[in-house]
Amino acid sequence: MTTTDTPRYAPEWLELREGADAAARAPELLEPLRARPAGGTVRVIHDLGCGTGSLGRWLAPRLDGPQEWVLHDHDPGLLELAAERAPRTAADGSPVTVRTRRGDLGSLTADDLAGASLVTASALLDVLTADEIEGLAAACAGAGCPVLLALSVAGRVELAPEDPLDAEIAEAFDAHQRRSGLLGPDAVAVASEAFARHGATVRTHASPWLLGPGESALAAEWLRGWVGAAVEHRPELEPRAERYLRRRLAECAAGGLRVVVHHDDLLALPRPVSPGPTGGVS
Ligand SMILES: C[S@@+](CC[C@H](N)C(=O)[O-])C[C@H]1O[C@@H](n2cnc3c(N)ncnc32)[C@H](O)[C@@H]1O
């Protein structure tokens, strides 16, 4: 991906969503990842597009054994925050260390992931293109480790109470997400296909944000971004969308709005290496 048209992610936005992200993640997909590496080996975990490191704060304390996190992002400010705020201990008290790697994930190769025990990312897939996802699947297949890709938007939102403009805004938002070849709501299907083609077994699990009165600050900020992106894609919506946003923000402030933003988590497990005819590995 070129960096010229790359959106910058405000740390304040990433912080605001961290609690809802944590509540939404699918712990069911962690089961195959729980086994400790043999002989006290350090687990090397690559977090792609780490932002402020929210995924590491959730995942590191859920896995046993010593861990080394390699945090990747193209934004140096976010990398610095992620390194500062990284957890220091694993579930069993083993040490967790971090290092950072600044760069464009579009050019990630299997060599960059050599020695990885796990590759993971959160809220990343939907801002990639099909070529970038193909490159990611190829790099991960080369590394031969599990891959956990969390919280990709699914292209479905539910708002209660309903409003006649909901569907039109949702459609314009999804079209905005698909701008310039980005995958937006198609990302999980495209990634599932790419990882399977590279020999992985793929599982997905729903990971929706459930936003009620307790998450009104996040819901309001999400609404501003959701409606704003829809209008950017279809400027003629503006007068109606402005009134819509005012109505929705008032409902939100009064504790009368519930929003479900559907996401999916994806786990890709590499094909087990089969014994060759002489008992070696093929
Ligand atoms: C939506 S944020 C998610 C951040 C974090 N994973 C989280 O869940 O809070 C996407 C992150 O990916 C990074 N990013 C997006 N495209 C990238 C690319 N092509 N190369 C490197 N980093 C990228 C952004 O800088 C941002 O930190």
The ligand as an SDF file (V2000), in Angstrom:
LIG
                    3D

 27 29  0  0  0  0  0  0  0  0999 V2000
   -7.5200    0.2910   12.6410 C   0  0  0  0  0  0  0  0  0  0  0  0
   -5.8910    0.4320   13.2220 S   0  0  0  0  0  0  0  0  0  0  0  0
   -5.7910   -0.9610   14.3230 C   0  0  0  0  0  0  0  0  0  0  0  0
   -4.7100   -0.8240   15.3490 C   0  0  0  0  0  0  0  0  0  0  0  0
   -4.6080   -1.9550   16.3680 C   0  0  0  0  0  0  0  0  0  0  0  0
   -4.3410   -3.2280   15.7410 N   0  0  0  0  0  0  0  0  0  0  0  0
   -5.8580   -2.0280   17.1980 C   0  0  0  0  0  0  0  0  0  0  0  0
   -6.6000   -3.0060   17.0570 O   0  0  0  0  0  0  0  0  0  0  0  0
   -6.1020   -1.1050   17.9960 O   0  0  0  0  0  0  0  0  0  0  0  0
   -4.9050   -0.1320   11.8340 C   0  0  0  0  0  0  0  0  0  0  0  0
   -3.4080   -0.0470   12.1180 C   0  0  0  0  0  0  0  0  0  0  0  0
   -2.6900   -0.6150   11.0150 O   0  0  0  0  0  0  0  0  0  0  0  0
   -1.6560    0.2770   10.6200 C   0  0  0  0  0  0  0  0  0  0  0  0
   -1.5130    0.0670    9.1610 N   0  0  0  0  0  0  0  0  0  0  0  0
   -2.4950    0.1150    8.2310 C   0  0  0  0  0  0  0  0  0  0  0  0
   -2.0140   -0.1640    7.0130 N   0  0  0  0  0  0  0  0  0  0  0  0
   -0.6880   -0.4170    7.1760 C   0  0  0  0  0  0  0  0  0  0  0  0
    0.3570   -0.7670    6.2770 C   0  0  0  0  0  0  0  0  0  0  0  0
    0.1220   -0.9130    4.9780 N   0  0  0  0  0  0  0  0  0  0  0  0
    1.5930   -0.9350    6.7800 N   0  0  0  0  0  0  0  0  0  0  0  0
    1.8450   -0.7870    8.1050 C   0  0  0  0  0  0  0  0  0  0  0  0
    0.8860   -0.4600    9.0120 N   0  0  0  0  0  0  0  0  0  0  0  0
   -0.3640   -0.2770    8.5500 C   0  0  0  0  0  0  0  0  0  0  0  0
   -2.1520    1.6590   11.0000 C   0  0  0  0  0  0  0  0  0  0  0  0
   -1.0960    2.6000   11.1850 O   0  0  0  0  0  0  0  0  0  0  0  0
   -2.9010    1.3810   12.3000 C   0  0  0  0  0  0  0  0  0  0  0  0
   -2.0470    1.4220   13.4160 O   0  0  0  0  0  0  0  0  0  0  0  0
  1  2  1  0
  2  3  1  0
  2 10  1  0
  3  4  1  0
  4  5  1  0
  5  6  1  0
  5  7  1  0
  7  8  2  0
  7  9  1  0
 10 11  1  0
 11 12  1  0
 11 26  1  0
 12 13  1  0
 13 14  1  0
 13 24  1  0
 14 15  1  0
 14 23  1  0
 15 16  2  0
 16 17  1  0
 17 18  1  0
 17 23  2  0
 18 19  1  0
 18 20  2  0
 20 21  1  0
 21 22  2  0
 22 23  1  0
 24 25  1  0
 24 26  1  0
 26 27  1  0
M  CHG  2   2   1   9  -1
M  END
$$$$
